[in-house]
Amino acid sequence: MNIRTADHAQIGREQMDENEKRGALPLLALVILIPLLAGLPVMGITGAAILTQAEEKSAACVVSAVGEAAGDITSIPAIPNNWGALVDAAARTAGLQVSVVAAQLKQESGWNEGARSLAGAQGLAQFMPGTWALYGEGGDPFSAEDAIPAYGRYMAALKAGVQPLAADDADLLVRLTLAAYNAGPGAVQNARGVPPFTETQQYVEKILASGQGEFSADCAAPAGTVAWDGDLGDGEWTNPLPGGGFTSGYGHRNISNLPAWAQDHVGVDLSTPGAGYSNGGLVIAPTDLRITGFNDKDGCVIAKEDGNDPDFGFAFCHLNAYSVAVGDRLKRGDVVGTEGNRAGLGLVATHLHLEIYKPEAPEVVYPYQGWNLDPEPILKEKGAWVR
């Protein structure tokens, strides 16, 4: 929807009609496959049991093997007119992922510098005149060179405004920022979250789905801005599931038939191709670890970094067999257990559900206790992401 100032933060029929006139696309449907599924795992469902959002989007991904993952934003073919560097700079200004920024700009104008809406929004980023006066810095709203940086400044302001509502939930912060853009920051503050407007809720999901499908390297689901803003410590890690592939990312999902708590996927899922419902590959320690506990119901080995700062916590879940005991100290590459499908509430396809916890987390942590971090950017920076 159009960018508007706080005094224009009114959501109503006018906005919904405008979205319809601009030809907003419907949400991508999630295809749910539930063969042999008797229930729901505490840590989320992936693999053959459910076609995840990331898997569904994989066929639509158009990013090359370089692109965002390699830092070469100008090589992302879905960003036209050599605007990749501008989009990257705006993303850095706003503190948002490049994939989110690109998806939102495309949604707003279809990359058309001369776009105008019936409501009076102008240019590539669809600024209303009053908002442009605040963030345009005297530039031309119909010029990408001016509009994209102004968009970054405006999104940074919206993000700062909703930050107290999101606290340290990076995924929620992105969602609230997008909702503030669409419905107005006042509506977000009044709702203390994403407002209960169908148009706004669909807008947020549409941007995140499009960001994953078109503008994200390896179809990575746009979640929070960063998983960890501190020092990752010295040394490289290793991939915790050699030979495994990425099947589901961190963050909120909208999957039919899942309860509300299960829509927030608090880790990443990796799986050995072809494992089905049998034992999978060996799960290994990505870095030196000390084993602190287990969650047997869901096949989880709980651990902390051993002798290394910043002392992240880990959970390796859905294992069919353990190779460790509480108190064991593992070196990087030592075996933790066997990838499997153990889940307390039902049968799931074989995979490793990996969680990473903040350094200040207790020795033994379970999901939804407020300590979770997005493992994907951490693993990528430490050189331990799946190939």
Secondary structure, 3 states (H helix, E strand, C coil): CCECCHHHCCCCHHHHHHHHHCCCCCCCCCCCCCCCCCCCCCCCCCHHHCCCHHHHHHCCCCCCCCHHHHCCHHHCCCCCCCCHHHHHHHHHHHCCCHHHHHHHHHHHHCCCCCCECCCCCECCCCECHHHHHHHCCCCCCCCHHHHHHHHHHHHHHHHHHHHHHHCCCHHHHHHHHHHHHHHCHHHHHHHCCCCCCHHHHHHHHHHHHHHHHHHCHHHCCCCCCCCCCCCCCCCCCCCCCCCCEEEECCEECCCCCCCHHHHEECCEEEECCCCCCCCCCEEECCCCEEEEEEEHHHCEEEEEECCCCCCCEEEEECEEEECCCCCCEECCCCEEEEEECCCCCCCCCCEEEEEEECCCCCCCCCCCCCCEECHHHHHHHCCCCCC
